[in-house]
Amino acid sequence: MVRKAEEIAHALKRLKDDPHLRERLGRAARKRIEKNFSLVAVAAALDCLLTKR
């Protein structure tokens, strides 16, 4: 458990210290959310789920 906490702390420090990394990860996260969780994507997934028997 300690090792995991140290890994998280190291990752957070990297994010704090590297604005370019923060920007890149933020853009990638936004792109993923817009693609996978847009109203159209969620409606299509729900329709597929509800019509599948």
Steps between C-alpha positions, in 0.01 A plus 500: 500500500786740578654446158168585333474821703854595399417436134194722524701772673767481229237524223335800666836674537569441130166658413569794730842559352423445130244736343542339156417157642193644674387662176552183294322277749217750540445521125507121465251460786265758352516331158420162658208638699354682199532186286374240747255694714333746264121496489513319165744233624308436822165488319640250247642279777174515694297418188727203429467379856121535511435340162731204557310191610 
